[in-house]
């Protein structure tokens, strides 16, 4: 039996684990590091998406820490049309690990405008949905909500800043 392929596979796995521990992979590719938090403990804010002819308001949870961002909407089984999650100062991509419902992933650029919408992201899909450019925020809405409300690339996204988190890992 040739041990070379086995040795290479073991070394590759060890290197991947070491790099993950050093934070070499972007946030969506890292596993949840702490226990799941009750969404009731996440800060909330009102988010507005303004298009040419309409404004849409959403009540959103704010994923403002690394652990909250890693958790996102994992294990949520229903999301009302007027709710969602706002990821601030985060990621270059999103994945749907342990996410039971389809989501619209709305990428917001540094200018506060939507530059990409990944509509109806598939539940449980661990493939990263890349932003493709600089991100100031990501908004997750119920799957299909962006199309139902006529939300488009170029629309402006605004929200009220939430208080700074009390613990860096909460």
C-alpha positions in Angstrom: 0.0 0.0 0.0 1.3 3.4 -0.9 1.4 5.7 2.1 2.2 8.9 0.1 -1.4 9.9 -0.7 -2.5 9.2 2.9 0.4 11.3 4.3 -0.4 14.1 1.9 -4.1 14.1 2.9 -3.3 14.1 6.6 -0.8 17.0 6.1 -3.3 18.9 4.0 -6.0 18.5 6.7 -3.6 19.6 9.5 -2.6 22.7 7.5 -6.3 23.6 6.9 -7.1 23.3 10.6 -4.1 25.4 11.5 -5.0 28.1 9.0 -8.6 28.1 10.2 -7.4 28.6 13.8 -5.3 31.5 12.7 -8.3 33.2 11.0 -6.9 32.7 7.5 -10.4 31.9 6.1 -13.1 34.6 5.9 -15.7 34.7 8.6 -18.4 32.8 6.8 -16.1 29.8 6.5 -15.3 29.6 10.2 -17.4 27.5 12.4 -19.5 28.9 15.2 -17.0 29.3 18.1 -19.3 29.8 21.0 -22.7 28.6 22.1 -25.7 29.7 20.1 -27.3 32.9 21.4 -31.0 33.5 21.7 -31.8 36.1 19.0 -33.6 38.1 21.7 -30.1 39.0 23.0 -29.0 40.5 19.7 -29.4 44.3 19.3 -32.2 45.4 17.0 -32.7 48.4 14.8 -34.9 49.7 12.0 -33.4 49.4 8.5 -34.7 51.3 5.5 -34.2 50.5 1.9 -35.0 53.5 -0.4 -35.6 53.1 -4.1 -36.6 55.7 -6.6 -40.3 55.5 -5.8 -40.6 53.7 -2.5 -39.1 53.1 0.9 -39.2 49.7 2.7 -38.7 49.3 6.4 -37.5 46.2 8.2 -37.0 45.4 11.9 -33.6 43.7 12.0 -31.4 41.9 14.4 -27.9 43.3 14.3 -25.0 40.8 14.0 -22.3 43.2 15.3 -19.8 40.7 16.8 -17.8 37.8 15.4 -19.9 35.2 17.2 -23.2 36.8 16.2 -22.1 37.0 12.6 -21.0 33.3 12.6 -24.5 32.4 14.0 -26.5 34.7 11.8 -30.0 33.2 11.1 -28.9 29.6 11.7 -31.7 27.3 13.0 -34.4 30.0 12.4 -37.4 28.3 11.0 -39.6 31.2 10.0 -38.8 34.9 9.2 -41.6 37.4 8.8 -41.5 39.5 5.7 -40.7 42.7 7.6 -37.8 41.3 9.5 -34.2 40.3 8.8 -30.6 40.5 10.0 -28.0 43.2 9.5 -24.3 42.2 9.4 -22.1 45.2 10.1 -18.4 45.5 9.5 -18.3 42.0 8.2 -17.6 39.6 5.6 -16.7 39.2 2.0 -19.3 36.4 1.6 -22.1 34.5 3.2 -23.1 30.9 3.5 -26.3 29.1 4.5 -24.9 26.5 6.9 -27.7 25.3 9.3 -30.1 27.9 7.8 -33.5 26.3 7.4 -35.2 29.0 5.3 -34.3 30.6 1.9 -32.9 34.1 2.2 -32.2 37.1 0.0 -28.7 38.2 0.7 -28.3 42.0 0.1 -24.7 43.3 -0.2 -24.3 47.0 0.6 -21.2 48.9 -0.5 -19.3 51.7 1.3 -21.5 54.3 -0.4 -24.6 52.8 1.3 -26.0 51.4 -1.9 -27.0 47.9 -2.8 -24.5 46.5 -5.3 -25.6 42.8 -5.3 -28.6 40.7 -4.4 -28.3 37.0 -4.1 -32.0 36.0 -4.3 -33.5 32.9 -2.6 -30.2 31.5 -1.3 -30.7 27.8 -0.7 -31.1 26.5 2.9 -28.2 24.4 4.2 -25.9 25.3 1.2 -22.3 25.7 2.5 -21.1 27.2 -0.7 -19.9 30.8 0.0 -21.9 33.5 -1.8 -19.2 36.0 -2.5 -19.7 39.7 -2.3 -17.3 40.4 -5.2 -16.3 43.9 -3.9 -15.9 45.9 -0.7 -18.8 45.5 1.7 -20.0 47.8 4.5 -22.9 45.6 5.4 -24.9 42.6 4.5 -28.7 42.3 5.0 -30.5 39.0 5.1 -34.2 39.1 4.3 -36.8 36.4 3.8 -36.3 34.6 0.5 -38.1 36.4 -2.3 -38.7 39.6 -0.3 -36.4 41.8 -2.4 -38.3 40.9 -5.6 -41.8 41.2 -3.9 -40.9 44.7 -2.6 -39.1 45.8 -5.8 -35.7 46.2 -4.0 -33.0 46.7 -6.6 -29.3 47.2 -7.1 -28.6 50.9 -6.5 -31.2 51.3 -3.8 -29.9 53.1 -0.6 -29.7 51.2 2.7 -29.9 53.2 6.0 -30.1 52.1 9.6 -29.6 53.6 13.1 -26.4 52.5 14.7 -26.9 50.2 17.6 -24.9 50.7 20.8 -21.4 49.1 20.8 -21.5 45.5 22.0 -20.7 45.0 25.7 -18.5 42.0 25.1 -16.3 41.5 22.0 -17.3 37.9 21.6 -21.1 38.2 22.3 
